[in-house]
Amino acid sequence: MEIIELIASYGPWSWIVAGLVLLALELVAPGGVFIWLGGSALITGALTLFVPIFWPLQFVIYGALALVGVWLWLRLRRQEVASDSPFLNNRAERFVGQEVVLSEPIHGGFGRLALDDTTWRVAGPDLAAGTKVRIVEANGAVLKVEAA
């Protein structure tokens, strides 16, 4: 209860200081969330500096601003960014749709296939070496194939 009395005694300045502390915390632990929490505290502090608001309503205003800010941040962060190398960290995906010839036969559902400078493990129906196959899916380091 003493903390609430302390916050209430300093009024809007406690919100402004808390906002600045949260913004400084963003420098230590970057991620974008503390910017919105700090900004919400600064807006709440600025609002209560000019309009006297009872302290429980101040917490409601801060909570609403913080929730909206973080929700918007997470929504904006999910948007896809166009890349000139979309398969950079997922090499196997670039092979999907290609038709190639099996290096080794597929027995028991698995075989091998030479692509570029790598031999890939393939999964699919039993097929003989030299059979032309189409890569239909990439699952980690295993390429799923079907007869072409």
C-alpha positions as CSV (number, residue, x, y, z in Angstrom):
1,M,0.0,0.0,0.0
2,E,3.0,2.3,0.6
3,I,4.0,2.1,-3.0
4,I,0.6,3.2,-4.2
5,E,0.7,6.1,-1.7
6,L,4.1,7.1,-3.0
7,I,3.0,7.0,-6.6
8,A,-0.1,9.0,-5.7
9,S,2.0,11.6,-3.8
10,Y,4.2,12.3,-6.8
11,G,1.2,12.3,-9.1
12,P,2.0,12.5,-12.9
13,W,5.8,12.7,-12.3
14,S,5.8,9.1,-11.1
15,W,4.3,8.1,-14.5
16,I,6.9,10.2,-16.4
17,V,9.8,8.7,-14.4
18,A,8.4,5.2,-14.9
19,G,8.0,5.8,-18.6
20,L,11.6,7.0,-18.8
21,V,12.8,3.9,-16.9
22,L,10.9,1.6,-19.2
23,L,12.4,3.4,-22.2
24,A,15.9,3.0,-20.7
25,L,15.1,-0.7,-20.1
26,E,14.5,-1.0,-23.9
27,L,18.1,-0.1,-24.4
28,V,19.2,-2.9,-22.2
29,A,16.8,-5.5,-23.4
30,P,15.8,-4.6,-26.9
31,G,12.7,-6.2,-28.4
32,G,10.3,-3.3,-28.9
33,V,7.8,-4.0,-26.1
34,F,9.3,-1.7,-23.5
35,I,9.0,1.2,-26.0
36,W,5.3,0.8,-26.0
37,L,5.1,0.3,-22.2
38,G,7.2,3.4,-21.6
39,G,5.3,5.4,-24.1
40,S,2.1,4.5,-22.5
41,A,3.4,5.6,-19.1
42,L,4.6,8.9,-20.6
43,I,1.2,9.6,-22.2
44,T,-0.5,8.7,-19.0
45,G,1.8,11.1,-17.1
46,A,1.3,13.9,-19.6
47,L,-2.4,13.4,-19.4
48,T,-2.6,13.5,-15.6
49,L,-0.2,16.5,-15.6
50,F,-2.9,18.6,-17.3
51,V,-6.1,16.9,-16.2
52,P,-6.5,15.7,-12.6
53,I,-7.5,12.0,-12.8
54,F,-8.1,9.7,-9.8
55,W,-5.2,7.2,-9.6
56,P,-7.3,4.0,-10.3
57,L,-8.4,5.5,-13.6
58,Q,-4.7,6.3,-14.3
59,F,-3.9,2.6,-14.1
60,V,-6.8,1.8,-16.4
61,I,-5.6,4.4,-18.9
62,Y,-2.1,3.1,-18.7
63,G,-3.2,-0.5,-19.0
64,A,-5.4,0.2,-22.1
65,L,-2.6,2.2,-23.8
66,A,-0.1,-0.5,-23.0
67,L,-2.3,-3.3,-24.4
68,V,-3.1,-1.4,-27.5
69,G,0.5,-0.4,-28.1
70,V,1.9,-3.9,-27.6
71,W,-0.9,-5.4,-29.7
72,L,-0.1,-3.0,-32.6
73,W,3.6,-3.7,-32.2
74,L,3.1,-7.5,-32.4
75,R,0.8,-7.1,-35.4
76,L,3.2,-4.9,-37.3
77,R,6.1,-7.1,-36.5
78,R,4.4,-10.2,-38.1
79,Q,4.2,-8.6,-41.5
80,E,6.4,-10.3,-44.1
81,V,9.4,-8.3,-45.3
82,A,10.2,-8.9,-49.0
83,S,13.7,-10.5,-49.3
84,D,16.0,-10.9,-52.2
85,S,17.0,-14.3,-50.7
86,P,13.8,-15.9,-49.4
87,F,15.4,-19.4,-49.1
88,L,18.7,-18.2,-47.4
89,N,18.0,-20.1,-44.1
90,N,15.9,-22.8,-45.7
91,R,17.8,-24.2,-48.6
92,A,15.6,-27.3,-49.1
93,E,12.5,-25.2,-49.9
94,R,14.1,-23.8,-53.1
95,F,14.1,-27.3,-54.6
96,V,10.3,-27.9,-54.3
97,G,8.8,-28.3,-57.8
98,Q,12.0,-29.3,-59.5
99,E,12.2,-32.5,-61.5
100,V,15.5,-34.5,-61.0
101,V,16.9,-38.0,-61.4
102,L,17.5,-40.3,-58.4
103,S,21.1,-41.0,-57.6
104,E,20.3,-44.0,-55.5
105,P,17.1,-46.1,-55.4
106,I,14.4,-45.5,-52.8
107,H,14.0,-48.7,-50.7
108,G,11.7,-48.8,-47.6
109,G,10.6,-45.2,-48.3
110,F,14.0,-43.5,-48.2
111,G,16.8,-43.0,-50.7
112,R,19.4,-40.4,-51.8
113,L,19.5,-37.6,-54.5
114,A,22.4,-35.4,-55.7
115,L,21.4,-31.8,-56.0
116,D,24.0,-29.0,-56.6
117,D,27.0,-29.9,-54.3
118,T,24.9,-31.9,-51.7
119,T,23.5,-35.4,-51.5
120,W,20.0,-35.1,-50.0
121,R,17.9,-37.8,-48.3
122,V,14.6,-38.3,-50.0
123,A,11.4,-39.9,-48.9
124,G,8.8,-41.4,-51.2
125,P,7.5,-44.6,-52.9
126,D,10.1,-47.3,-53.8
127,L,11.7,-46.3,-57.1
128,A,14.8,-47.4,-59.0
129,A,18.0,-45.4,-59.4
130,G,17.8,-43.2,-62.5
131,T,14.1,-42.6,-62.2
132,K,12.9,-39.1,-62.8
133,V,11.1,-37.6,-59.7
134,R,9.5,-34.4,-58.8
135,I,10.3,-32.8,-55.4
136,V,6.9,-32.0,-53.7
137,E,7.9,-31.0,-50.2
138,A,10.9,-30.2,-48.0
139,N,10.7,-31.4,-44.4
140,G,13.9,-30.3,-42.7
141,A,16.8,-32.1,-44.5
142,V,14.5,-34.7,-46.1
143,L,12.9,-34.0,-49.6
144,K,9.7,-35.7,-50.3
145,V,9.4,-36.9,-53.9
146,E,7.0,-38.6,-56.3
147,A,7.5,-40.1,-59.7
148,A,7.5,-37.5,-62.5
